[in-house]
Structures are given as structure tokens and as C-alpha cells.
Amino acid sequence: MFDEEGNGLVKTEDLEKLMSLMGINPTKRELVTMAKEVDKDNKGTLNCDGFLVLMGIYHEKAKNQDEELRAAFKVFDKEHKGYIDWDTLKYVLMNAGEPLNEEEAELMMKEADKDGDGTIDYEGIEGLWKLIRECL
């Protein structure tokens, strides 16, 4: 299917489709970065070993990002309730990293607060982080 020429190689341009079929959805930027790391000869193809290395890189980065996101969530969930409130998230969005204006922060919070109860659990933050990564 992806080895059209039967030579044991996959084109780097097909990585997005291949990974998507596996339930993995890195951003385009992540794909380009990872492909450059494993396609050392710049031929635009990967053999099986190269693909396995690429998958290892992706999973390691995803694991590290998840650990960092969980640690950040715990910093703001000081009482260990399993959620943070709108005011806390709004403060973070408007003051950390590339600060958002109030309207942008509220749009992001609505995206993260799926049930509309004014609190955001870890899954909401995780979904918000995926959305932000896709926009980068």
C-alpha cells in the first residue's frame, strides 16, 4: 500500500497517511522534523528501520510532552481536585508564553471546558494542547 515500488521503502510524503492509519496524528511540523532526523541522505524515503526509529522518536516526544503537561496541570491544581477553574486557566493563557488576549483566552477555555461547568479537567487541557500544537 505504501511501498508502491516494492523496494522496502516508504516515501516521507506518505508518513502522515501511514501514521494516521495507525491512529497517530503528529502535526505537519513534527512530521517534517522527525523525517529530517531519520532521512539522513535526503532521498525522501525511509526503510523499515528508519520508520521504526521515527516511531520511537515520536513516542518518546509524545511521552515527554504528556509528562510535562501533567506536571504543569498539577502545578495549577493545587488542591488536587482533578480540575482547574476558568479563572486559573484564563490567568495562565493571558500571562504565560505567548500571552493571549481576553477574547482568545475565553475561546480556548470554551474549547477545553466540554461540559460547560466552569472547570477544566486534564482531558480538557490535553485536548486544548493538541489543538494548540496543530495551529503551530
N, C-alpha and C positions, 0 to 999 in steps of 0.2 A: 504494500500500500504506500509506504513512504520511501522504500528503496526501489524506485522505479526502474533503475538500470540493473538491478540485481548484483550490484558490486559491494554490498555490505555497508553502503554509505547513506546517510540521511543529509539532505540539504538543510543548512541552518535556517533558510527561509521557511521550512516546514515545521520548525520546532514548536511554534505557537499552536498549530493544529494538533500535533502529536501530543504535546503536554496537556492540551485541553481535553483530548480524548481520555487521558489518564486522570482527569479531574484536578489538574494543576493549572493554575491561571496566573502566571507571573505577568508583570507589566511588560510593555514593549521595551522599556529602558532596561529592566532586569534581564530580559532575554538577550538583548544586544550585548550587555556587559558580560553575561555568562558565556555566550557564544565566542566572544573575543578571547576569553580566558582559556577555552579548550580548543579553538580552531587556530592553533599556533601558526600554521602555514598559510592562513588566509585564503583557503581554497573554497570556503563556503560550504564545506561538508564535514560531517562527523562520522567516525566509525562507531562500532558498538561500545568500545572502551571510552571513547570521547563522550558519548551520550551518557554513560554511567557516571563519568566524572562530573558532567554538567548537572545531572540529577543530584549527585552528592553535594555539589556547591549550593544548589537551590535549597535543598532540605536543610543544610547547615545554616544558611542565611535565614530561612523561614523560622527555624527553631530559635535562633538568636533573637530575631525580631519579636517572636512571641514571648520569650523570656523578658525582654526589655519592656514590652508593652504591659505584661503582667506586673512587673516591678513598678512601673510608672503608675498603673492603676492603684496598686496598694498604697503608694505614697498619698494619693488623694482620698482613698477610702480608709481614713484614719481610724474609724470606729469598727472596721471590718464587717460592715453590713452587707457587702457584696454589691454595692452600687454607690454611685456618686450623684449628687443633686445637680440641677441645672446651673445654679449659681457657681458652683465649683468648676464645672466644665466650661462655663462661659468665661470665667476668670482665666483659666488656662488657655483657652483658644484666643483670647484677646491680648494675652501678655507673654506667651511663650513662643519661641522660634520666630516664624513669620506670623506676626500677630494679624488676626482678622478684625474687621470692623464688627460692630454690634449685629448688623443685619446678616453678615456672613456667618458669624458665630451662632446665631439663632437658627439659621438654615441647617447648619451642621448638627446642632443639638436635636432638632426635629428628626433628622435622619437617624440619629443614634437612639432616640427615645421612641422605640417602635410602638409601645403600648400607651404612650402619651400620659404617663403618670408623674412626669416631672423628675424621674430618676433614670440613670443610665447604668445598666449592669455591664459586666465585662464583655458579653457578646455584642452589646451595642457599641462599645468602644472599639472592639475588634472589627466590626463591620464598617465603622467610621474610618478606621485606619486603612482598611482595604480600599475604600473609596478615595481617600486622600492619595494613596500610593498610585492608583490608576490615573489620577489627574497630574501627577508629576511627570 
